[in-house]
């Protein structure tokens, strides 16, 4: 399965799961758009299947937690890359 197809499958699975739980499709689309990536949508589906949240607020809270984790991971990777460049300059100089 190609990346776009895999992303679409994760999107559809998330929408179907949320609708099956009794929430409007538009709510599912909003959650999926905010999560954005295939990995985060799959993580949300796993949460929905295992935790079986009782309210839209619980789902939104988990979405925000997943987004926060993703943002922290991105910041960590950016800091690691910057640190590696800085160390390279220290070891090799600016030339």
Backbone atoms as SQL, in Angstrom:
CREATE TABLE atoms (id INTEGER PRIMARY KEY, chain TEXT, resi INTEGER, resn TEXT, atom TEXT, x REAL, y REAL, z REAL);
INSERT INTO atoms VALUES
  (1, 'A', 1, 'UNK', 'N', 0.865, -1.173, 0.000),
  (2, 'A', 1, 'UNK', 'CA', 0.000, 0.000, 0.000),
  (3, 'A', 1, 'UNK', 'C', 0.909, 1.234, 0.000),
  (4, 'A', 2, 'UNK', 'N', 0.631, 2.160, -0.906),
  (5, 'A', 2, 'UNK', 'CA', 1.445, 3.370, -0.980),
  (6, 'A', 2, 'UNK', 'C', 1.108, 4.303, 0.181),
  (7, 'A', 3, 'UNK', 'N', 1.974, 5.291, 0.384),
  (8, 'A', 3, 'UNK', 'CA', 1.775, 6.230, 1.506),
  (9, 'A', 3, 'UNK', 'C', 0.430, 6.948, 1.426),
  (10, 'A', 4, 'UNK', 'N', 0.056, 7.514, 0.255),
  (11, 'A', 4, 'UNK', 'CA', -1.260, 8.174, 0.210),
  (12, 'A', 4, 'UNK', 'C', -2.419, 7.213, 0.477),
  (13, 'A', 5, 'UNK', 'N', -2.333, 5.999, -0.032),
  (14, 'A', 5, 'UNK', 'CA', -3.394, 5.015, 0.204),
  (15, 'A', 5, 'UNK', 'C', -3.448, 4.616, 1.675),
  (16, 'A', 6, 'UNK', 'N', -2.281, 4.474, 2.281),
  (17, 'A', 6, 'UNK', 'CA', -2.209, 4.110, 3.691),
  (18, 'A', 6, 'UNK', 'C', -2.782, 5.230, 4.562),
  (19, 'A', 7, 'UNK', 'N', -2.487, 6.486, 4.205),
  (20, 'A', 7, 'UNK', 'CA', -3.030, 7.634, 4.934),
  (21, 'A', 7, 'UNK', 'C', -4.552, 7.654, 4.809),
  (22, 'A', 8, 'UNK', 'N', -5.041, 7.432, 3.591),
  (23, 'A', 8, 'UNK', 'CA', -6.493, 7.422, 3.361),
  (24, 'A', 8, 'UNK', 'C', -7.168, 6.304, 4.152),
  (25, 'A', 9, 'UNK', 'N', -6.511, 5.156, 4.230),
  (26, 'A', 9, 'UNK', 'CA', -7.073, 4.037, 4.993),
  (27, 'A', 9, 'UNK', 'C', -7.161, 4.393, 6.475),
  (28, 'A', 10, 'UNK', 'N', -6.132, 5.037, 7.007),
  (29, 'A', 10, 'UNK', 'CA', -6.144, 5.451, 8.418),
  (30, 'A', 10, 'UNK', 'C', -7.239, 6.490, 8.649),
  (31, 'A', 11, 'UNK', 'N', -7.400, 7.405, 7.709),
  (32, 'A', 11, 'UNK', 'CA', -8.437, 8.443, 7.792),
  (33, 'A', 11, 'UNK', 'C', -9.826, 7.815, 7.819),
  (34, 'A', 12, 'UNK', 'N', -10.056, 6.877, 6.888),
  (35, 'A', 12, 'UNK', 'CA', -11.355, 6.197, 6.821),
  (36, 'A', 12, 'UNK', 'C', -11.624, 5.393, 8.091),
  (37, 'A', 13, 'UNK', 'N', -10.607, 4.706, 8.583),
  (38, 'A', 13, 'UNK', 'CA', -10.778, 3.907, 9.793),
  (39, 'A', 13, 'UNK', 'C', -11.150, 4.799, 10.980),
  (40, 'A', 14, 'UNK', 'N', -10.492, 5.938, 11.097),
  (41, 'A', 14, 'UNK', 'CA', -10.801, 6.853, 12.195),
  (42, 'A', 14, 'UNK', 'C', -12.224, 7.381, 12.077),
  (43, 'A', 15, 'UNK', 'N', -12.614, 7.800, 10.871),
  (44, 'A', 15, 'UNK', 'CA', -13.981, 8.291, 10.674),
  (45, 'A', 15, 'UNK', 'C', -15.007, 7.214, 10.995),
  (46, 'A', 16, 'UNK', 'N', -14.790, 6.025, 10.480),
  (47, 'A', 16, 'UNK', 'CA', -15.738, 4.932, 10.717),
  (48, 'A', 16, 'UNK', 'C', -15.849, 4.604, 12.202),
  (49, 'A', 17, 'UNK', 'N', -14.727, 4.619, 12.888),
  (50, 'A', 17, 'UNK', 'CA', -14.731, 4.313, 14.323),
  (51, 'A', 17, 'UNK', 'C', -15.529, 5.354, 15.091),
  (52, 'A', 18, 'UNK', 'N', -15.289, 6.620, 14.787),
  (53, 'A', 18, 'UNK', 'CA', -15.984, 7.697, 15.500),
  (54, 'A', 18, 'UNK', 'C', -17.480, 7.671, 15.190),
  (55, 'A', 19, 'UNK', 'N', -17.839, 7.462, 13.940),
  (56, 'A', 19, 'UNK', 'CA', -19.258, 7.391, 13.565),
  (57, 'A', 19, 'UNK', 'C', -19.910, 6.178, 14.220),
  (58, 'A', 20, 'UNK', 'N', -19.204, 5.050, 14.233),
  (59, 'A', 20, 'UNK', 'CA', -19.736, 3.836, 14.865),
  (60, 'A', 20, 'UNK', 'C', -19.991, 4.052, 16.364),
  (61, 'A', 21, 'UNK', 'N', -19.218, 4.939, 16.965),
  (62, 'A', 21, 'UNK', 'CA', -19.397, 5.239, 18.391),
  (63, 'A', 21, 'UNK', 'C', -20.576, 6.181, 18.629),
  (64, 'A', 22, 'UNK', 'N', -21.186, 6.679, 17.538),
  (65, 'A', 22, 'UNK', 'CA', -22.374, 7.514, 17.678),
  (66, 'A', 22, 'UNK', 'C', -22.141, 9.009, 17.531),
  (67, 'A', 23, 'UNK', 'N', -20.933, 9.395, 17.117),
  (68, 'A', 23, 'UNK', 'CA', -20.635, 10.814, 16.933),
  (69, 'A', 23, 'UNK', 'C', -20.806, 11.200, 15.469),
  (70, 'A', 24, 'UNK', 'N', -21.054, 12.482, 15.204),
  (71, 'A', 24, 'UNK', 'CA', -21.232, 12.919, 13.817),
  (72, 'A', 24, 'UNK', 'C', -19.956, 12.753, 12.990),
  (73, 'A', 25, 'UNK', 'N', -20.120, 12.493, 11.721),
  (74, 'A', 25, 'UNK', 'CA', -18.980, 12.346, 10.813),
  (75, 'A', 25, 'UNK', 'C', -18.127, 13.612, 10.807),
  (76, 'A', 26, 'UNK', 'N', -18.757, 14.762, 10.892),
  (77, 'A', 26, 'UNK', 'CA', -18.018, 16.025, 10.891),
  (78, 'A', 26, 'UNK', 'C', -17.057, 16.099, 12.085),
  (79, 'A', 27, 'UNK', 'N', -17.460, 15.556, 13.222),
  (80, 'A', 27, 'UNK', 'CA', -16.577, 15.499, 14.389),
  (81, 'A', 27, 'UNK', 'C', -15.350, 14.640, 14.077),
  (82, 'A', 28, 'UNK', 'N', -15.571, 13.508, 13.433),
  (83, 'A', 28, 'UNK', 'CA', -14.465, 12.637, 13.035),
  (84, 'A', 28, 'UNK', 'C', -13.527, 13.318, 12.067),
  (85, 'A', 29, 'UNK', 'N', -14.095, 14.054, 11.111),
  (86, 'A', 29, 'UNK', 'CA', -13.255, 14.780, 10.143),
  (87, 'A', 29, 'UNK', 'C', -12.414, 15.833, 10.841),
  (88, 'A', 30, 'UNK', 'N', -13.003, 16.511, 11.805),
  (89, 'A', 30, 'UNK', 'CA', -12.276, 17.532, 12.560),
  (90, 'A', 30, 'UNK', 'C', -11.118, 16.904, 13.338),
  (91, 'A', 31, 'UNK', 'N', -11.375, 15.780, 13.978),
  (92, 'A', 31, 'UNK', 'CA', -10.324, 15.085, 14.725),
  (93, 'A', 31, 'UNK', 'C', -9.209, 14.659, 13.763),
  (94, 'A', 32, 'UNK', 'N', -9.575, 14.061, 12.641),
  (95, 'A', 32, 'UNK', 'CA', -8.583, 13.582, 11.671),
  (96, 'A', 32, 'UNK', 'C', -7.766, 14.738, 11.099),
  (97, 'A', 33, 'UNK', 'N', -8.424, 15.841, 10.765),
  (98, 'A', 33, 'UNK', 'CA', -7.690, 16.993, 10.213),
  (99, 'A', 33, 'UNK', 'C', -6.688, 17.534, 11.216),
  (100, 'A', 34, 'UNK', 'N', -7.078, 17.595, 12.475),
  (101, 'A', 34, 'UNK', 'CA', -6.165, 18.104, 13.490),
  (102, 'A', 34, 'UNK', 'C', -4.992, 17.156, 13.717),
  (103, 'A', 35, 'UNK', 'N', -5.243, 15.865, 13.692),
  (104, 'A', 35, 'UNK', 'CA', -4.164, 14.908, 13.891),
  (105, 'A', 35, 'UNK', 'C', -3.218, 14.909, 12.698),
  (106, 'A', 36, 'UNK', 'N', -3.776, 14.878, 11.510),
  (107, 'A', 36, 'UNK', 'CA', -2.998, 15.065, 10.291),
  (108, 'A', 36, 'UNK', 'C', -2.240, 13.870, 9.756),
  (109, 'A', 37, 'UNK', 'N', -1.447, 13.202, 10.564),
  (110, 'A', 37, 'UNK', 'CA', -0.605, 12.136, 10.031),
  (111, 'A', 37, 'UNK', 'C', -1.254, 10.764, 10.220),
  (112, 'A', 38, 'UNK', 'N', -0.803, 9.843, 9.411),
  (113, 'A', 38, 'UNK', 'CA', -1.311, 8.469, 9.497),
  (114, 'A', 38, 'UNK', 'C', -1.030, 7.874, 10.874),
  (115, 'A', 39, 'UNK', 'N', 0.182, 8.088, 11.365),
  (116, 'A', 39, 'UNK', 'CA', 0.565, 7.508, 12.654),
  (117, 'A', 39, 'UNK', 'C', -0.318, 8.027, 13.789),
  (118, 'A', 40, 'UNK', 'N', -0.591, 9.333, 13.798),
  (119, 'A', 40, 'UNK', 'CA', -1.413, 9.883, 14.878),
  (120, 'A', 40, 'UNK', 'C', -2.864, 9.434, 14.759),
  (121, 'A', 41, 'UNK', 'N', -3.354, 9.290, 13.520),
  (122, 'A', 41, 'UNK', 'CA', -4.731, 8.802, 13.353),
  (123, 'A', 41, 'UNK', 'C', -4.848, 7.348, 13.816),
  (124, 'A', 42, 'UNK', 'N', -3.840, 6.545, 13.524),
  (125, 'A', 42, 'UNK', 'CA', -3.857, 5.149, 13.973),
  (126, 'A', 42, 'UNK', 'C', -3.746, 5.071, 15.501),
  (127, 'A', 43, 'UNK', 'N', -2.970, 5.960, 16.075),
  (128, 'A', 43, 'UNK', 'CA', -2.866, 6.004, 17.535),
  (129, 'A', 43, 'UNK', 'C', -4.216, 6.367, 18.156),
  (130, 'A', 44, 'UNK', 'N', -4.925, 7.306, 17.534),
  (131, 'A', 44, 'UNK', 'CA', -6.251, 7.694, 18.034),
  (132, 'A', 44, 'UNK', 'C', -7.220, 6.523, 17.911),
  (133, 'A', 45, 'UNK', 'N', -7.173, 5.798, 16.810),
  (134, 'A', 45, 'UNK', 'CA', -8.053, 4.625, 16.645),
  (135, 'A', 45, 'UNK', 'C', -7.776, 3.594, 17.726),
  (136, 'A', 46, 'UNK', 'N', -6.510, 3.358, 18.003),
  (137, 'A', 46, 'UNK', 'CA', -6.158, 2.396, 19.053),
  (138, 'A', 46, 'UNK', 'C', -6.727, 2.854, 20.395),
  (139, 'A', 47, 'UNK', 'N', -6.628, 4.142, 20.676),
  (140, 'A', 47, 'UNK', 'CA', -7.188, 4.689, 21.915),
  (141, 'A', 47, 'UNK', 'C', -8.703, 4.482, 21.946),
  (142, 'A', 48, 'UNK', 'N', -9.377, 4.797, 20.856),
  (143, 'A', 48, 'UNK', 'CA', -10.836, 4.679, 20.820),
  (144, 'A', 48, 'UNK', 'C', -11.279, 3.239, 21.043),
  (145, 'A', 49, 'UNK', 'N', -10.551, 2.297, 20.450),
  (146, 'A', 49, 'UNK', 'CA', -10.918, 0.882, 20.598),
  (147, 'A', 49, 'UNK', 'C', -10.628, 0.358, 22.002),
  (148, 'A', 50, 'UNK', 'N', -9.543, 0.826, 22.602),
  (149, 'A', 50, 'UNK', 'CA', -9.174, 0.278, 23.918),
  (150, 'A', 50, 'UNK', 'C', -9.834, 1.014, 25.082),
  (151, 'A', 51, 'UNK', 'N', -9.879, 2.346, 25.022),
  (152, 'A', 51, 'UNK', 'CA', -10.397, 3.121, 26.160),
  (153, 'A', 51, 'UNK', 'C', -11.915, 3.300, 26.114),
  (154, 'A', 52, 'UNK', 'N', -12.460, 3.245, 24.909),
  (155, 'A', 52, 'UNK', 'CA', -13.905, 3.442, 24.724),
  (156, 'A', 52, 'UNK', 'C', -14.396, 4.689, 25.486),
  (157, 'A', 53, 'UNK', 'N', -13.896, 5.870, 25.088),
  (158, 'A', 53, 'UNK', 'CA', -14.270, 7.098, 25.802),
  (159, 'A', 53, 'UNK', 'C', -15.776, 7.324, 25.776),
  (160, 'A', 54, 'UNK', 'N', -16.277, 7.951, 26.828),
  (161, 'A', 54, 'UNK', 'CA', -17.729, 8.139, 26.980),
  (162, 'A', 54, 'UNK', 'C', -18.227, 9.494, 26.501),
  (163, 'A', 55, 'UNK', 'N', -17.317, 10.377, 26.109),
  (164, 'A', 55, 'UNK', 'CA', -17.774, 11.691, 25.662),
  (165, 'A', 55, 'UNK', 'C', -16.863, 12.238, 24.574),
  (166, 'A', 56, 'UNK', 'N', -17.407, 13.194, 23.843),
  (167, 'A', 56, 'UNK', 'CA', -16.629, 13.878, 22.811),
  (168, 'A', 56, 'UNK', 'C', -15.469, 14.634, 23.441),
  (169, 'A', 57, 'UNK', 'N', -15.655, 15.113, 24.654),
  (170, 'A', 57, 'UNK', 'CA', -14.600, 15.838, 25.346),
  (171, 'A', 57, 'UNK', 'C', -13.393, 14.937, 25.615),
  (172, 'A', 58, 'UNK', 'N', -13.650, 13.690, 26.001),
  (173, 'A', 58, 'UNK', 'CA', -12.550, 12.746, 26.230),
  (174, 'A', 58, 'UNK', 'C', -11.790, 12.483, 24.935),
  (175, 'A', 59, 'UNK', 'N', -12.518, 12.376, 23.837),
  (176, 'A', 59, 'UNK', 'CA', -11.879, 12.156, 22.537),
  (177, 'A', 59, 'UNK', 'C', -11.032, 13.376, 22.172),
  (178, 'A', 60, 'UNK', 'N', -11.588, 14.563, 22.352),
  (179, 'A', 60, 'UNK', 'CA', -10.850, 15.790, 22.037),
  (180, 'A', 60, 'UNK', 'C', -9.618, 15.927, 22.932),
  (181, 'A', 61, 'UNK', 'N', -9.745, 15.572, 24.204),
  (182, 'A', 61, 'UNK', 'CA', -8.599, 15.629, 25.113),
  (183, 'A', 61, 'UNK', 'C', -7.479, 14.702, 24.641),
  (184, 'A', 62, 'UNK', 'N', -7.845, 13.497, 24.217),
  (185, 'A', 62, 'UNK', 'CA', -6.825, 12.559, 23.727),
  (186, 'A', 62, 'UNK', 'C', -6.203, 13.078, 22.443),
  (187, 'A', 63, 'UNK', 'N', -7.005, 13.677, 21.562),
  (188, 'A', 63, 'UNK', 'CA', -6.465, 14.259, 20.336),
  (189, 'A', 63, 'UNK', 'C', -5.412, 15.305, 20.687),
  (190, 'A', 64, 'UNK', 'N', -5.724, 16.173, 21.649),
  (191, 'A', 64, 'UNK', 'CA', -4.774, 17.211, 22.057),
  (192, 'A', 64, 'UNK', 'C', -3.510, 16.599, 22.662),
  (193, 'A', 65, 'UNK', 'N', -3.658, 15.532, 23.431),
  (194, 'A', 65, 'UNK', 'CA', -2.494, 14.858, 24.019),
  (195, 'A', 65, 'UNK', 'C', -1.613, 14.248, 22.930),
  (196, 'A', 66, 'UNK', 'N', -2.230, 13.627, 21.942),
  (197, 'A', 66, 'UNK', 'CA', -1.474, 13.036, 20.838),
  (198, 'A', 66, 'UNK', 'C', -0.750, 14.130, 20.063),
  (199, 'A', 67, 'UNK', 'N', -1.432, 15.236, 19.798),
  (200, 'A', 67, 'UNK', 'CA', -0.808, 16.350, 19.077),
  (201, 'A', 67, 'UNK', 'C', 0.367, 16.925, 19.876),
  (202, 'A', 68, 'UNK', 'N', 0.203, 17.021, 21.174),
  (203, 'A', 68, 'UNK', 'CA', 1.270, 17.535, 22.034),
  (204, 'A', 68, 'UNK', 'C', 2.481, 16.603, 21.998),
  (205, 'A', 69, 'UNK', 'N', 2.236, 15.299, 22.061),
  (206, 'A', 69, 'UNK', 'CA', 3.331, 14.326, 21.967),
  (207, 'A', 69, 'UNK', 'C', 4.064, 14.460, 20.641),
  (208, 'A', 70, 'UNK', 'N', 3.307, 14.603, 19.566),
  (209, 'A', 70, 'UNK', 'CA', 3.908, 14.757, 18.238),
  (210, 'A', 70, 'UNK', 'C', 4.753, 16.022, 18.186),
  (211, 'A', 71, 'UNK', 'N', 4.234, 17.127, 18.715),
  (212, 'A', 71, 'UNK', 'CA', 4.978, 18.394, 18.699),
  (213, 'A', 71, 'UNK', 'C', 6.267, 18.283, 19.513),
  (214, 'A', 72, 'UNK', 'N', 6.206, 17.600, 20.666),
  (215, 'A', 72, 'UNK', 'CA', 7.415, 17.392, 21.482),
  (216, 'A', 72, 'UNK', 'C', 8.435, 16.550, 20.731),
  (217, 'A', 73, 'UNK', 'N', 7.977, 15.529, 20.028),
  (218, 'A', 73, 'UNK', 'CA', 8.876, 14.667, 19.280),
  (219, 'A', 73, 'UNK', 'C', 9.550, 15.453, 18.154),
  (220, 'A', 74, 'UNK', 'N', 8.777, 16.276, 17.455),
  (221, 'A', 74, 'UNK', 'CA', 9.341, 17.103, 16.378),
  (222, 'A', 74, 'UNK', 'C', 10.385, 18.069, 16.939),
  (223, 'A', 75, 'UNK', 'N', 10.061, 18.729, 18.045),
  (224, 'A', 75, 'UNK', 'CA', 11.006, 19.664, 18.660),
  (225, 'A', 75, 'UNK', 'C', 12.286, 18.944, 19.091),
  (226, 'A', 76, 'UNK', 'N', 12.140, 17.735, 19.624),
  (227, 'A', 76, 'UNK', 'CA', 13.309, 16.955, 20.038),
  (228, 'A', 76, 'UNK', 'C', 14.195, 16.636, 18.843),
  (229, 'A', 77, 'UNK', 'N', 13.599, 16.200, 17.747),
  (230, 'A', 77, 'UNK', 'CA', 14.368, 15.860, 16.553),
  (231, 'A', 77, 'UNK', 'C', 15.045, 17.094, 15.961),
  (232, 'A', 78, 'UNK', 'N', 14.363, 18.236, 15.980),
  (233, 'A', 78, 'UNK', 'CA', 14.971, 19.477, 15.488),
  (234, 'A', 78, 'UNK', 'C', 16.147, 19.885, 16.360),
  (235, 'A', 79, 'UNK', 'N', 15.999, 19.746, 17.680),
  (236, 'A', 79, 'UNK', 'CA', 17.088, 20.081, 18.602),
  (237, 'A', 79, 'UNK', 'C', 18.275, 19.144, 18.402),
  (238, 'A', 80, 'UNK', 'N', 18.002, 17.860, 18.193),
  (239, 'A', 80, 'UNK', 'CA', 19.082, 16.908, 17.952),
  (240, 'A', 80, 'UNK', 'C', 19.841, 17.251, 16.680),
  (241, 'A', 81, 'UNK', 'N', 19.121, 17.623, 15.626),
  (242, 'A', 81, 'UNK', 'CA', 19.763, 17.987, 14.357),
  (243, 'A', 81, 'UNK', 'C', 20.602, 19.257, 14.529),
  (244, 'A', 82, 'UNK', 'N', 20.067, 20.244, 15.222),
  (245, 'A', 82, 'UNK', 'CA', 20.810, 21.484, 15.456),
  (246, 'A', 82, 'UNK', 'C', 22.055, 21.209, 16.294),
  (247, 'A', 83, 'UNK', 'N', 21.926, 20.366, 17.295),
  (248, 'A', 83, 'UNK', 'CA', 23.065, 20.017, 18.129),
  (249, 'A', 83, 'UNK', 'C', 24.137, 19.288, 17.326),
  (250, 'A', 84, 'UNK', 'N', 23.718, 18.410, 16.436),
  (251, 'A', 84, 'UNK', 'CA', 24.676, 17.695, 15.590),
  (252, 'A', 84, 'UNK', 'C', 25.413, 18.671, 14.676),
  (253, 'A', 85, 'UNK', 'N', 24.710, 19.643, 14.104),
  (254, 'A', 85, 'UNK', 'CA', 25.367, 20.653, 13.258),
  (255, 'A', 85, 'UNK', 'C', 26.347, 21.484, 14.076),
  (256, 'A', 86, 'UNK', 'N', 25.938, 21.889, 15.277),
  (257, 'A', 86, 'UNK', 'CA', 26.787, 22.682, 16.162),
  (258, 'A', 86, 'UNK', 'C', 28.055, 21.909, 16.524),
  (259, 'A', 87, 'UNK', 'N', 27.900, 20.636, 16.887),
  (260, 'A', 87, 'UNK', 'CA', 29.061, 19.810, 17.220),
  (261, 'A', 87, 'UNK', 'C', 29.985, 19.641, 16.028),
  (262, 'A', 88, 'UNK', 'N', 29.412, 19.530, 14.840),
  (263, 'A', 88, 'UNK', 'CA', 30.211, 19.420, 13.628),
  (264, 'A', 88, 'UNK', 'C', 31.044, 20.692, 13.424),
  (265, 'A', 89, 'UNK', 'N', 30.429, 21.852, 13.664),
  (266, 'A', 89, 'UNK', 'CA', 31.169, 23.105, 13.537),
  (267, 'A', 89, 'UNK', 'C', 32.290, 23.171, 14.571),
  (268, 'A', 90, 'UNK', 'N', 31.998, 22.750, 15.815),
  (269, 'A', 90, 'UNK', 'CA', 33.017, 22.750, 16.856),
  (270, 'A', 90, 'UNK', 'C', 34.188, 21.815, 16.493),
  (271, 'A', 91, 'UNK', 'N', 33.875, 20.663, 15.919),
  (272, 'A', 91, 'UNK', 'CA', 34.910, 19.675, 15.598),
  (273, 'A', 91, 'UNK', 'C', 35.693, 20.017, 14.330),
  (274, 'A', 92, 'UNK', 'N', 35.054, 20.604, 13.338),
  (275, 'A', 92, 'UNK', 'CA', 35.684, 20.847, 12.043),
  (276, 'A', 92, 'UNK', 'C', 35.972, 22.315, 11.761),
  (277, 'A', 93, 'UNK', 'N', 35.340, 23.178, 12.535),
  (278, 'A', 93, 'UNK', 'CA', 35.508, 24.616, 12.297),
  (279, 'A', 93, 'UNK', 'C', 34.540, 25.092, 11.233),
  (280, 'A', 94, 'UNK', 'N', 34.613, 26.380, 10.950),
  (281, 'A', 94, 'UNK', 'CA', 33.690, 26.969, 9.973),
  (282, 'A', 94, 'UNK', 'C', 34.150, 26.775, 8.537),
  (283, 'A', 95, 'UNK', 'N', 35.367, 26.358, 8.317),
  (284, 'A', 95, 'UNK', 'CA', 35.873, 26.208, 6.945),
  (285, 'A', 95, 'UNK', 'C', 35.264, 25.066, 6.284);
